[in-house]
């Protein structure tokens, strides 16, 4: 609509009507599944099976969440998943930040070719990479280590992420070269420049990479299912799936709510960092 049309009462009415309908529609599309999951856990198995389904539970029984915690061993699975996600986060930052810094500021020989090969891996469907990655984890070349049923099977593949390296490199490219040259004149080494100059001004993009790496490991299912078959080492998603056949449906849904809470809380706490990191591309003087 043109600015002239928006000045009339009819234009304002049309504008606000469309805006409200679109916002409410998209909000319901994203929030309703969460509502259905939370209220589904509070319903009895008979309520869950009835047709047509009821939108509100007849009785609010919050004890089902305690049953899910005890019967599905959620404490063990959450602890395992936190260990895997935390280790993957540390390895991701250590590997991807240094790789992006080298490609952006140190400019090694064949740097563009290396970056191109990294980005080319993003074009390969993840399912195609499962078998070769599994074989590498089963028998690491040269060292012949077996990483199955160990956290290393989660940590090391998570660290090799071409998308994160690309995001970090793009942000590092926006850091003025003059800052680094001034540090070099003062005698700072490349690692000191990375630690004292590059990382402090890269907090937004580091926050984005950190959140994405943790959430990716937390919600992953297929890879932990392959490399962590022992029950006491399963992640939360694999553990719930392995015990789901023995549980009532409302207890199973309650376990899914508990498994979803950490990632939802992470988003609400760090949503400002996510938005700032995704829109950051330059430094303000």
Secondary structure, DSSP 8 states (H G I E B T S, - for coil): --HHHHHSHHHHHHHHHHHHHHHHHHHHHHHHHHHHHHHHHHS-HHHHH-SS--SS-SS--THHHHHHHHHTTHHHHHHHHHHHHHHHHHHHHHHHHHHHHIIIII--TTHHHHHHHHHHGGGS-HHHHHHHHHHHHHS-TTT----TTSTHHHHHHHH--HHHHHHHHHHHHTS-HHHHHHHHHTT--HHHHIIIIIHHHTHHHHHHHHHHHHHHHHH--HHHHHH--SGGG--HHHHHHHHGGGS-HHHHHHHHHHHHHHHHHHHHHHHHHHHHHHH--S---
